[in-house]
Structures are given as C-alpha cells and as structure tokens.
Amino acid sequence: MAETTGNAWPKGFRSAEQGWPELHRIPHPPHRLPLLGDLLGADRRTPLQDTMRFARQLGPIFRRRAFDKEFVFVWGADLAADMADEARFAKHVGLGIANLRPVVKDGLFTAYNHEPNWQLAHDVLAPGFSREAMAGYHPMMLAVADRLMEHWDRELAAGRAVDVPGDMTKLTLETIARTGFGHDFGSFERVRPHPFVTAMVGTLSYAQRLNAVPWPFLLRRAGRRNDADIAHLNRTVDDLVRARRANGPGDGDLLDRMLETAHPETGERLSPQNVRRQVITFLVAGHETTSGALSFALHYLSRHPEAAARARAEVDRVWGEAAVPAYDQVARLRYVRRVLDESLRLWPTAPAFAREARADTLLGGVHPMRAGAWALVLTAMLHRDPQVWGADAERFDPDRFEASAVRTRPPHTFKPFGTGARACIGRQFALHEATLVLGLLLRRYELRADPAYRLRVTERLTLMPEGLRLHLERRSAGTPRPAPASPEPVDGPPSDVRCPVRRAAD
C-alpha cells in the first residue's frame, strides 16, 4: 500500500489547487509553458535560488508550477508569522523532506504529525539537549576542534589554503558522532570523505533531484545508487549500535538514551528500527546544517575584516589566558554569536520549511486555505524582507542581532531552525558548537580570503558555499593584530541568483 500522510494523501506532493480555493489570486511567473510550467530557464541544481529570484519579482506570496505540481511560497513577514501559529498550522512533510522517507522513515525530522514515534523519540531524547547534557558534550567538542586545528596547522605549514566546507563537514560529523554515539569516523585522517558522508550527500542530492523530474523512473540509475547509499547508511549505524550493545553503555550519550531510556510517562521504548532511524537522522541533520552555517560564517568573516577583528577582540577579552574555554565562557561570546546569526540570516542552511493548515482558515486574513493545504515558508527570503530588515537586507551586518535591535523586531522573522513543536531539537547543540569553533579559530588564525572568489551556493536540500578556500596566518594566542585590508573586489550575491539585487557583502 502506498505510504500516506495523516490526511491520507499519497506519498509525495499534493497539488496546491486542492487546498487553495482562490489560487488565481496568488501571482505566478508570467511565462508558463504547457507541461513544463514555470521551469523555463530554471536550473535543477539551484531550485532554491531560482525561487528566490521569483520571490523578488512576485512578492510575499506566490506560486510556481513544475510539470503537474503547483507550489505556494510565502516569505512576507506577516504571512510567515501567521503560519507560525501552532493552533492553526502544523509541520507539513513535503518536497525533498518526504523524499527522505525511504532513508529514515519516521525519524524526528521526517515523521508525519500523526506518527506516534515522533513524540516518543522527542520526549526520550529532549533531556539529551539540556544544559547539563550540553556541558558534558563541551570537552568532546573541544577535542574534535583540536583535531581540526592540527589539520589546519599542517595545511598552513605546507602553504596550502584550507577547504572550508570539506573541513567543517569533517568537524561537525566527528562532533555529533563522538558526543552522540561514542563513535570516531577518523575524518581528519582521511584524504577522501568518509563513505558515510558520500552516502549521505548522495541521498540528499537524490531527494532533491526527485523534485525536478515528472516521473521517478527517469532516475532509475540514480535510484539504484540511492538504494546502495541507504544500505550503506543502515550498515554503518547497525554496526555502531551492535558495538554499543556488545561493549555495554557509554557515558549517557544520545545512543544510551535511545537504547536504555523509557518514556517517562508510558514506559515505552524505541524499537530497534526506530533507533536506527533516529541515529541516521542525528548523524545527517546534526552535522550537515552546522557545517554549512560555519562555512558561511567563515566566508563572511574573511570578507569583513572589521567584523573579524571585533569578534577576535571579544574572544581575547572573554577567554583571556585560559588554555581552553570553559562551557559558560562560550555563551559570553555575544558578538561571535551575532556573526553566526547574521550568516544564518543571509544563508539559512535549512532554507525553507513547510506548514499545513489544521482546519479551514484564512492566511493573513486574505487567502482561504482548506484543512491540509500547505505552503513553503521561504526562510532565505523571510530573512531578507525589507519591511523587517531594511533596504540593505542583503548586506552583512552582525549588529542586526544586537539585543536592542532584536527586541524591536516582530516575532517569527528569524527562523533558521524552523518553527513550533517540530523545530530542530538540536538547535542549542548546534549553536554552542558553532560559536565555540568560531571562537577557537579566530583566536588562533587570521583568515585571508581569495580576492578572486565569488560566493556560489551548492544546494542539496541544505545549503553550502561551493569551493570556498581560505588562506591562514597563525597568530599568537591573546595577541591582537591589526585587521587586514579587505580583499578586492568584494563579492556580491552568488552568481546563481540571476537577478539585480544589492551586493551581499559591502
């Protein structure tokens, strides 16, 4: 039987016409073609950036047609805030997320709202992200960061630029694997990515490609490769769990919780199949988005030496002469955190999330939606709404997240981790890890951008800067250096965003 949602819709997509009675009132691109819809000139590698281009042209709510499927996008701050109302809207598992169901079924990220394993896993695992648990992860985060910096020191000694996205992927995979599951993938000892990373990237890329073809049989060869990737992910995790059961409990990490902890009220435990799904979910989601966030932040720091100097001075002041920062010292890096938030504003690595109506309603008091109708909140454009962020919304400015500025903004205008009950369970883990790593790297290195580099964004459901390499200069710990001159020319928005917009980095 076909997999269905809570509303008994077939797996995959439900055309927007079935849920939007007045769809004709929502604008769409002007030059639609039979069968292709709005795909003329689109690039299957950059659907998000193509959609951003249409968003700028069509306004805060619009629709696109791809073959026989209609999609409604929302990015205006008022409409997005309306869709954040948990009483009227819930998470919708659609687009590429539904395409990941063969990988992780009812894992935390991909479960349909009616599936009981989501609540069970959430309640069992939520204490694993408490302040006490986070403090326990901190030493392991430091240990993995040390491995990164040893690797960067070797690259620096050899006169080589560092591969930022590749190294951030190694860092975040090792961090979640060690803190969550007591496993070491040996990423920094490998010349090529770990096979788990290769399989993971394969499944994410395949999930996105499914959105761009009218009939899945067109991807038969890619489908077979995707099956092999899923099998590799399963084998890797099964071996990890088997080793834990054979060697006994760890130190109370996420895997211990999955295997040993019962629901506090019902006494129910996660099944072996669900343990596998949750482990894969955490290994994939727990490193893919954080590696992208760190990569974008390092890009912007290298392009904005005044921000890097200010962040570095904060690290020197807050951490002082301490050989390693204590857990509580990371949260005191308020400007470094603002750099991270501003990078996530411009390029949220999870660039959209879908919401569906719980009952018949009016979106924004204007657009009728029937129960089950859904739309995509385009986070990457919500974070650029000029009514919230100003006419210079494309400009990198960490002071947008100074406390007084945050207080003056409307709620629900900054959503890098989704919204509501189904928002990312590991967001505090990711933010602590990323702030810690940025602080450590700023303390140790000056970052030198390649003047010829232009930001291009790779899309595989999540976002990552493509081909980003930085040159390093070692600094003495705690010794401020003059900020380097800004490289010229400064990059504008990615060349994939093919529309006249303001420069992304002034």
Buried (B, 14 or more C-beta within 10 A) or exposed (E): EEEEBEBEBEEBBBEBBEBBBEBEEBEBBEEEEEEEBBBEEBEEBBBBBBBBBBBBEBEBBBBBBBEEBBBBBBBBBBBBBBBBBEEBBBBBBBBBBBBBBBBBBBBBBBBBBEBEBBBBBBBBBEEBBEEEBBEBBBEBBBBBBEBBBEBBBEBBEEEEBBBBBBBBBBBBBBBBBBBBBBBEBEBBEEEEBBBBBEBBBBBBBBBBBBBBBEEEEEBEEBBEBBEEBBEBBBEBBBEBBEEBEEEEEBEBBBBBBBBEBEBEEEEEBBEEEBBBBBBBBBBBBBBBBBBBBBBBBBBBBBBBBEBBBBBBBBBBEBBEEEEBBEBEBBEBBBBBBBBBBBBBBBBBBBBBBBBBBBEBBEBBEEBBBEEBBBBBBBBBBBBBBEEBBEEEBBBBBBEBBEEEEEEEBEEBBBBBBBBBEBBBBBBBBBBBBBBBBBBBBBBBBBBBBBEEBEBBBBBBBBBBBBEBBBBBEEBEBEEEEEBBEBBEEBBBBBEBBBEEBBBBBB
